[in-house]
Structure formats: C-alpha cells, structure tokens
Amino acid sequence: MALEHAIMVSLAERPGTGYEIAQQFDRSIGHFWSATHQQVYRTLKKLHVDGLVDFEPVVQDGRPDKKVYQLSDAGREALAKWVSTPTAVTPLRNELGVKIRGAEHGDLASIILELEQYRDSNRQLLEFYRSSAAQDFPNPDALTGRKLHQYLVLRGGIRAATSVVEWCDEVIDGLANELSAQ
C-alpha cells in the first residue's frame, strides 16, 4: 500500500485540509500506516497533480488561504480499483526476530531486556486499542458501513498487538530458561 491510498481513504471519508488529514494520521490511521505531516502535504500535492484530488481554497483573515481537499471522480475510481485489487501477502520482517536468531552471539540478558521493553510498548498499544474500541464502538454488533470497517481494522490491531505480547512472553521465558541453565 502506498501513502496515496491511505490519504485517499481518509478523503473518501470526509474532505479535509492537509493539516486535518495529518492530524487524522496522528490520531487513528497512523496506528496502521504512519506518515509525517510533510509526507502528507507532499502526497496531497502529487495526488492533485495526478488529478486524483481537487481542492477548494478557503480564504482566512490574517492567515494564508487553506485548501480543503476532496477526492475527484478519477480519485474515486482509482480508490475503488485499488480496494478491489488483491493484496499480496507481506513477508514478516522483524529486526527483533533476527536478533533472537543470533542470540547465541550476544548477551541473553540484554536481549531479554529489549524484549521486555518491546513487549511493554506493545502492551501500551494494546491497551490504547482496547480503550479506543470500548469508547468509540460500545455496541460493535450494531455497526455497519464505515464504522464497522473502522472497528474491524481496530480489531486487527488488537489481535496483532495481543499476538506480539504473547510472543514476547514466550521468547522471554525461553531465553530466561536458557540463561538460568548456563
């Protein structure tokens, strides 16, 4: 997936300024596809040049005009085509996994410490996802449309973070057992 698609999905949900889209990445989309504010603005410019988004200039008193972006008809077509295109399986790339493979060449105690920190960060993310689900989607069985889709992505995040936390616990236990046997 390219950043262009994430921005197009955001604009399909509602028109917005570059700043508003960047804020949405900070608050929600960024938990699944990250981008800096600079990348968002650069990509909006490219999408406009490519004819996939339009904008309406909005005059502001004492400040530069702002641009409110929206998907063009060509952008809606491109988004629909992309959404309907099969997604390739992405191979797992995990630096921590490679470190564990090479653990015999390093200090097990420092690897365990890194895993504990990684697990704790993922636990915090998991708690954030769970609290977002409880706050934003208190009755998930009644969801439809965009809200259901947002909830399902959030559930994917919950499952992924849960899996990482459980994997870290398993690896920490295994390495701690190895360390105590030395």
C-alpha positions in Angstrom: 0.0 0.0 0.0 1.2 3.5 -0.7 0.6 6.6 1.4 -1.5 7.8 -1.5 -4.1 5.1 -0.8 -4.3 5.9 2.9 -4.9 9.6 2.1 -7.5 8.7 -0.5 -9.3 6.6 2.0 -9.2 9.5 4.5 -10.6 11.9 1.9 -13.3 9.4 0.9 -14.5 9.5 4.5 -14.6 13.3 4.5 -12.9 16.3 2.8 -10.2 18.0 4.8 -7.2 20.3 4.8 -3.6 18.9 4.7 -3.4 19.7 8.4 -6.7 17.8 9.2 -5.5 14.8 7.3 -2.1 14.8 9.0 -4.0 15.1 12.4 -6.1 12.0 11.4 -2.8 10.1 10.8 -1.6 11.2 14.2 -4.9 10.0 15.9 -6.0 6.9 14.0 -4.8 6.0 10.6 -1.2 6.4 11.8 -1.6 3.4 14.1 -1.8 1.3 10.9 0.1 3.4 8.3 2.3 6.1 9.5 3.3 9.4 7.8 4.8 12.7 8.8 2.9 15.9 8.2 5.5 16.7 5.4 4.8 13.4 3.7 1.0 14.1 3.8 1.4 17.5 2.2 3.8 16.2 -0.5 1.5 13.4 -1.3 -1.6 15.6 -1.5 0.3 17.8 -4.0 1.1 14.7 -6.1 -2.5 13.4 -5.9 -3.6 16.8 -7.1 -1.1 16.9 -10.0 -2.3 13.3 -10.9 -5.9 14.5 -10.9 -7.0 12.2 -8.1 -7.9 15.0 -5.7 -9.4 18.5 -6.0 -9.3 21.3 -3.5 -11.3 24.4 -2.7 -9.4 27.4 -1.5 -10.8 28.9 1.7 -9.9 32.5 2.5 -8.9 33.1 6.1 -8.5 36.5 7.8 -4.9 37.3 8.7 -3.6 33.9 7.6 -2.8 32.3 4.2 -5.7 30.7 2.4 -6.2 27.0 3.2 -7.0 24.2 0.8 -9.8 21.8 1.6 -9.1 18.6 -0.4 -11.6 16.1 -1.7 -11.4 13.1 -4.0 -12.0 13.8 -7.6 -14.1 11.4 -9.7 -10.8 9.9 -11.0 -9.7 9.6 -7.4 -12.9 7.7 -6.5 -12.4 5.4 -9.5 -8.7 4.8 -8.6 -9.6 4.1 -4.9 -12.4 1.6 -5.9 -9.9 -0.2 -8.3 -7.3 -0.3 -5.6 -9.7 -1.6 -2.9 -10.8 -4.4 -5.3 -7.2 -5.4 -6.2 -5.9 -8.4 -4.2 -3.3 -7.7 -1.6 -0.1 -9.7 -1.7 1.0 -11.5 1.4 3.7 -9.4 3.1 6.6 -11.4 4.4 7.4 -10.9 8.0 10.3 -8.5 8.5 11.2 -8.2 12.2 14.6 -7.0 13.3 14.0 -8.4 16.8 13.3 -11.8 15.3 16.7 -11.7 13.6 18.4 -10.7 16.8 16.8 -13.7 18.5 18.0 -16.0 15.8 21.5 -14.6 16.5 21.1 -14.6 20.3 23.9 -17.2 20.8 26.3 -14.5 19.6 25.2 -11.8 22.1 24.2 -11.2 25.7 21.0 -13.0 26.5 20.2 -10.7 29.4 20.3 -7.6 27.2 18.1 -9.4 24.6 15.6 -10.2 27.3 15.6 -6.6 28.5 15.0 -5.4 24.9 12.2 -7.9 24.6 10.6 -6.8 27.9 10.7 -3.2 26.6 9.2 -4.2 23.3 6.5 -6.2 25.0 5.7 -3.3 27.3 5.4 -0.9 24.4 3.1 -3.3 22.6 1.0 -3.8 25.8 0.5 0.0 25.9 -0.5 0.0 22.3 -2.9 -2.9 23.0 -4.5 -1.0 25.9 -4.9 2.0 23.7 -6.6 -0.1 21.0 -8.9 -1.7 23.6 -9.8 1.6 25.2 -10.5 3.1 21.8 -12.7 0.1 20.9 -14.7 0.5 24.2 -15.0 4.2 23.8 -15.7 4.6 20.1 -17.5 1.3 19.4 -19.5 0.4 22.6 -22.0 -1.7 20.6 -20.0 -3.4 17.8 -22.8 -5.8 16.8 -24.9 -2.8 15.6 -22.1 -1.3 13.4 -22.5 -1.0 9.6 -20.7 0.8 6.8 -17.7 3.0 7.7 -18.0 2.5 11.4 -17.9 -1.3 11.0 -14.9 -1.1 8.8 -13.1 1.2 11.2 -13.9 -1.2 14.0 -12.7 -4.3 12.1 -9.3 -2.6 11.4 -9.1 -1.7 15.1 -9.8 -5.4 15.9 -7.0 -6.4 13.6 -4.7 -4.1 15.6 -5.9 -5.6 18.9 -5.2 -9.1 17.6 -1.8 -8.2 16.2 -0.7 -6.4 19.5 -2.1 -9.3 21.5 -0.1 -11.8 19.5 3.1 -9.7 19.8 2.7 -9.5 23.6 2.2 -13.3 23.8 5.1 -14.0 21.6 7.4 -11.7 23.6 6.3 -13.6 26.8 7.1 -16.9 25.1 10.5 -15.7 23.9 11.4 -14.1 27.3 10.5 -17.3 29.1 12.6 -19.4 26.7 15.6 -17.1 26.8 15.4 -16.8 30.6 15.3 -20.6 30.9 18.4 -20.8 28.7 20.1 -18.1 30.7 19.4 -19.8 34.0 20.8 -23.1 32.7 24.1 -21.6 31.8 
